[in-house]
């Protein structure tokens, strides 16, 4: 019994250490970014400020918002910037239990998933935000002053960052489905119409209630799904446990 508990305890200790390293990494990045919290928020609000009328500005409706909102942005940014290190800790924890051919595949997938996540955020900021805010500010009824609360704006953009970052992981999900044997290229190809409809449903659920943002999320999801199918044709076949041991 003691011999069986010892490996479990050692794994739990290693998991604790790696979680502590991950938390410390996020805190360290947050401390480095905190002096620039207001500058970060100014940069993040630029897509909206560009389309606001000259007589309008952003407002803070709560007493602590001028401090808490930039602080929340700083912490969120620190987590995003620390994603590569967080994924490395995950990789280092699971790598000893993987076969050689699994290690060769998992590490590139982690790297690609990180890159795709940041590409999704960049796509949202540089492509989606200007179109959405241009539409929403112009759609305001006459006589209504568009003055967005800073906390509500931050929640809005973080939601879109998460939605597009997650949506850009579709190729990785497609590759994993095929590599693990849960599906095949032929099966997913046949389900393409359902995937397209599902992409628009996801766009409707994860984005604001306007056609522009829904379409700008659904179309990349569909194209990335096609990219995953194309990449899966060069995916090495997963060997069984018996083949690996042999």
C-alpha positions as CSV (number, residue, x, y, z in Angstrom):
1,X,0.0,0.0,0.0
2,X,2.8,2.4,0.9
3,X,4.6,1.6,-2.4
4,X,1.4,2.5,-4.3
5,X,0.8,5.7,-2.3
6,X,4.4,7.0,-2.8
7,X,4.1,7.7,-6.6
8,X,0.8,9.4,-6.0
9,X,2.2,11.6,-3.3
10,X,5.2,12.5,-5.5
11,X,2.9,13.4,-8.4
12,X,0.8,15.6,-6.1
13,X,3.9,17.3,-4.8
14,X,5.1,18.0,-8.3
15,X,1.6,19.3,-9.3
16,X,1.7,21.6,-6.3
17,X,5.1,22.9,-7.2
18,X,4.1,23.6,-10.8
19,X,0.9,25.3,-9.8
20,X,2.9,27.5,-7.4
21,X,5.3,28.4,-10.2
22,X,2.4,29.2,-12.5
23,X,0.8,31.5,-9.9
24,X,4.2,33.2,-9.1
25,X,4.8,33.8,-12.8
26,X,1.4,35.5,-13.2
27,X,2.0,37.6,-10.1
28,X,5.5,38.6,-11.3
29,X,4.2,39.7,-14.7
30,X,1.3,41.6,-13.0
31,X,3.7,43.4,-10.7
32,X,5.8,44.5,-13.7
33,X,2.7,45.7,-15.6
34,X,0.9,47.4,-12.7
35,X,2.8,50.8,-13.1
36,X,1.5,50.9,-16.7
37,X,-2.1,49.9,-15.8
38,X,-3.6,53.2,-17.0
39,X,-1.6,53.1,-20.2
40,X,-2.8,49.6,-20.9
41,X,-6.4,50.6,-20.5
42,X,-5.8,53.7,-22.7
43,X,-4.5,51.4,-25.4
44,X,-7.3,48.9,-25.0
45,X,-10.0,51.7,-25.2
46,X,-8.5,53.2,-28.4
47,X,-10.8,51.3,-30.8
48,X,-13.9,52.7,-29.0
49,X,-12.5,56.2,-28.4
50,X,-11.7,56.5,-32.1
51,X,-15.4,56.3,-32.9
52,X,-16.9,58.2,-30.1
53,X,-18.1,61.8,-30.8
54,X,-15.7,64.5,-29.8
55,X,-18.1,65.6,-27.0
56,X,-18.3,62.1,-25.5
57,X,-15.9,60.2,-23.3
58,X,-15.8,57.1,-21.2
59,X,-17.1,57.3,-17.7
60,X,-16.8,55.5,-14.3
61,X,-20.1,54.9,-12.6
62,X,-18.7,53.2,-9.5
63,X,-16.5,54.8,-6.9
64,X,-13.7,52.2,-7.1
65,X,-13.8,51.7,-10.9
66,X,-11.0,54.1,-11.7
67,X,-8.6,51.8,-9.7
68,X,-10.2,48.4,-9.9
69,X,-10.8,48.4,-13.6
70,X,-7.1,49.0,-14.7
71,X,-6.1,46.5,-12.0
72,X,-8.4,43.9,-13.4
73,X,-7.0,44.6,-16.9
74,X,-3.4,44.2,-15.6
75,X,-4.2,40.9,-14.0
76,X,-5.9,39.6,-17.1
77,X,-3.1,40.8,-19.3
78,X,-0.6,39.1,-17.0
79,X,-2.4,35.8,-17.3
80,X,-2.5,36.1,-21.1
81,X,1.2,36.9,-21.3
82,X,2.1,34.0,-19.0
83,X,0.1,31.5,-21.1
84,X,3.3,30.1,-22.8
85,X,4.9,29.5,-19.4
86,X,1.7,28.0,-18.0
87,X,1.4,25.6,-20.9
88,X,5.1,24.7,-20.4
89,X,4.4,23.7,-16.8
90,X,1.5,21.6,-18.0
91,X,3.7,20.0,-20.6
92,X,6.5,19.3,-18.1
93,X,4.0,17.7,-15.7
94,X,2.4,15.3,-18.3
95,X,5.5,14.6,-20.4
96,X,7.0,11.8,-18.3
97,X,3.8,9.8,-18.8
98,X,3.8,10.1,-22.6
99,X,5.4,7.9,-25.2
100,X,8.1,9.4,-27.4
101,X,5.8,9.8,-30.4
102,X,3.2,11.5,-28.2
103,X,5.8,13.9,-26.8
104,X,6.8,14.8,-30.4
105,X,3.2,15.7,-31.2
106,X,2.0,17.2,-27.9
107,X,4.7,19.9,-27.7
108,X,4.0,21.3,-31.2
109,X,0.3,21.3,-30.4
110,X,0.9,23.3,-27.2
111,X,3.0,25.8,-29.1
112,X,0.4,26.0,-32.0
113,X,-2.5,26.4,-29.5
114,X,-0.6,29.3,-27.8
115,X,0.1,31.0,-31.1
116,X,-3.5,30.6,-32.3
117,X,-4.9,32.0,-29.0
118,X,-2.9,35.1,-29.4
119,X,-3.8,35.4,-33.1
120,X,-7.5,35.2,-32.1
121,X,-7.0,38.1,-29.6
122,X,-5.1,40.1,-32.2
123,X,-7.8,39.5,-34.8
124,X,-10.5,40.6,-32.3
125,X,-8.6,43.8,-31.4
126,X,-7.4,44.9,-34.9
127,X,-10.3,43.7,-37.1
128,X,-13.4,43.0,-35.1
129,X,-13.4,45.9,-32.6
130,X,-13.1,48.7,-35.1
131,X,-16.1,47.3,-37.1
132,X,-18.2,46.6,-34.0
133,X,-17.6,50.0,-32.4
134,X,-18.1,51.9,-35.6
135,X,-21.5,50.2,-36.1
136,X,-22.6,50.5,-32.5
137,X,-21.8,54.1,-32.0
138,X,-23.4,55.1,-35.3
139,X,-26.5,53.1,-34.4
140,X,-27.3,55.2,-31.3
141,X,-30.6,57.1,-31.6
142,X,-30.4,60.8,-32.2
143,X,-30.1,62.7,-29.0
144,X,-28.5,59.8,-27.1
145,X,-24.9,60.5,-25.9
146,X,-22.7,57.4,-26.2
147,X,-20.7,57.3,-22.9
148,X,-19.5,53.8,-22.0
149,X,-18.7,52.8,-18.5
150,X,-15.0,51.7,-18.2
151,X,-15.8,48.5,-16.2
152,X,-18.6,47.5,-18.7
153,X,-16.2,48.1,-21.6
154,X,-13.5,46.0,-20.0
155,X,-15.9,43.1,-19.4
156,X,-17.1,43.4,-23.0
157,X,-13.7,43.2,-24.6
158,X,-12.4,40.5,-22.3
159,X,-15.4,38.4,-23.3
160,X,-14.6,38.9,-27.0
161,X,-10.9,38.2,-26.4
162,X,-11.8,34.9,-24.8
163,X,-14.4,34.0,-27.5
164,X,-12.0,34.7,-30.4
165,X,-9.0,33.1,-28.6
166,X,-11.0,30.0,-27.9
167,X,-12.5,30.0,-31.5
168,X,-9.0,30.0,-33.0
169,X,-8.3,26.7,-31.2
170,X,-10.6,24.9,-33.6
171,X,-7.7,23.4,-35.7
172,X,-6.1,22.0,-32.5
173,X,-9.4,20.4,-31.5
174,X,-9.9,19.0,-34.9
175,X,-6.4,17.4,-34.9
176,X,-6.9,15.9,-31.5
177,X,-10.3,14.4,-32.5
178,X,-8.6,12.7,-35.5
179,X,-5.4,11.7,-33.7
180,X,-7.1,10.1,-30.8
181,X,-9.4,8.2,-33.1
182,X,-12.6,9.9,-31.8
183,X,-13.3,10.8,-35.4
184,X,-11.8,10.8,-38.9
185,X,-11.1,13.2,-41.7
186,X,-13.9,11.6,-43.8
187,X,-16.4,11.7,-40.9
188,X,-15.7,15.4,-40.1
189,X,-15.8,16.2,-43.8
190,X,-19.3,14.8,-44.0
191,X,-20.3,16.8,-41.0
192,X,-19.1,20.1,-42.6
193,X,-22.7,21.6,-42.9
194,X,-23.3,21.0,-39.3
195,X,-20.0,22.6,-38.3
196,X,-20.9,25.7,-40.3
197,X,-24.3,26.0,-38.6
198,X,-22.6,25.3,-35.3
199,X,-20.1,28.1,-35.9
200,X,-22.8,30.6,-36.4
201,X,-24.6,29.4,-33.3
202,X,-21.4,29.8,-31.3
203,X,-20.9,33.2,-32.8
204,X,-24.4,34.1,-31.7
205,X,-23.8,32.9,-28.1
206,X,-20.4,34.3,-27.6
207,X,-20.6,37.7,-29.2
208,X,-22.8,40.8,-28.9
209,X,-26.2,40.7,-30.6
210,X,-25.1,42.1,-33.9
211,X,-24.6,40.4,-37.2
212,X,-21.2,41.8,-37.8
213,X,-19.4,40.3,-34.7
214,X,-21.3,37.0,-35.1
215,X,-20.2,36.7,-38.7
216,X,-16.6,37.7,-37.9
217,X,-16.4,34.9,-35.4
218,X,-18.3,32.2,-37.3
219,X,-16.4,32.6,-40.6
220,X,-12.9,32.2,-39.0
221,X,-14.2,29.2,-37.1
222,X,-15.3,27.5,-40.3
223,X,-12.0,28.4,-42.1
224,X,-10.0,27.2,-39.2
225,X,-12.0,23.9,-39.2
226,X,-11.0,23.5,-42.8
227,X,-7.4,24.2,-41.9
228,X,-7.6,21.5,-39.2
229,X,-8.9,19.0,-41.7
230,X,-6.2,19.8,-44.2
231,X,-3.5,19.5,-41.6
232,X,-4.9,16.2,-40.3
233,X,-4.1,14.5,-43.6
234,X,-0.3,14.8,-42.7
235,X,-0.9,13.8,-39.1
236,X,1.1,10.7,-38.1
237,X,-1.0,7.7,-37.2
238,X,-1.2,7.1,-33.5
239,X,0.3,3.8,-32.5
240,X,-1.4,1.5,-30.0
241,X,0.1,0.8,-26.6
242,X,1.0,-2.7,-27.7
243,X,2.9,-1.4,-30.8
244,X,4.8,1.1,-28.7
245,X,5.8,-1.5,-26.1
246,X,6.9,-3.8,-28.9
